[in-house]
Amino acid sequence: MPGTKRENIRLGKKVKVVQKQDQRSGKLTEGVVSAILTNAAVHPHGIKVRLESGIVGRVKEILS
């Protein structure tokens, strides 16, 4: 499931994000959402979140 809609992302969900420095390579980092940082309902590049590890990135994939 893509991470472009805020309503699909919940605290505690496992997601894959792309960090700012990895945008060119597209390297994804997996983790659990601890905070949702984007206020908009939809963002074309993915909703920005903070993972429990402290990493901030845009959600590219929501894992089940």
C-alpha positions in Angstrom: 0.0 0.0 0.0 1.5 3.4 -0.9 2.1 6.0 1.8 0.7 9.0 0.1 -2.6 9.2 2.2 -2.3 10.2 5.8 -5.4 8.2 6.7 -3.6 5.0 5.9 -0.8 5.6 8.3 -1.2 4.9 12.1 1.2 5.0 15.0 2.8 1.6 15.6 2.4 0.5 11.9 5.4 -1.0 10.2 6.5 1.0 7.1 9.3 1.5 4.6 10.5 5.1 4.3 13.0 6.9 2.1 15.3 9.3 4.0 16.3 12.7 2.5 19.9 11.6 1.7 18.6 8.4 0.1 16.1 10.0 -2.3 18.4 9.7 -5.4 19.2 6.1 -4.8 15.7 5.1 -3.6 17.1 3.1 -0.6 14.3 2.2 1.8 14.6 2.0 5.6 12.1 -0.2 7.5 10.7 0.7 10.9 7.7 1.4 13.1 5.9 4.8 13.0 6.3 6.8 16.3 5.0 10.2 14.9 3.3 11.6 11.8 4.9 14.8 10.8 2.9 15.8 7.7 -0.3 17.7 8.4 -1.8 17.5 4.9 -4.3 14.6 4.1 -2.3 13.7 0.9 1.3 14.2 -0.2 2.5 13.1 -3.6 5.9 12.0 -2.4 4.7 10.3 0.7 3.7 11.3 4.2 6.6 12.3 6.4 7.0 10.3 9.6 9.4 9.7 12.4 10.3 6.1 13.2 10.9 4.7 16.7 14.6 4.6 15.8 14.5 8.4 15.3 14.8 8.3 11.5 12.7 10.8 9.6 11.5 10.0 6.1 8.6 9.8 3.7 6.5 6.7 3.6 6.9 4.7 0.4 5.3 1.5 1.5 3.0 0.4 4.3 3.7 -3.2 5.5 1.0 -5.4 6.9 
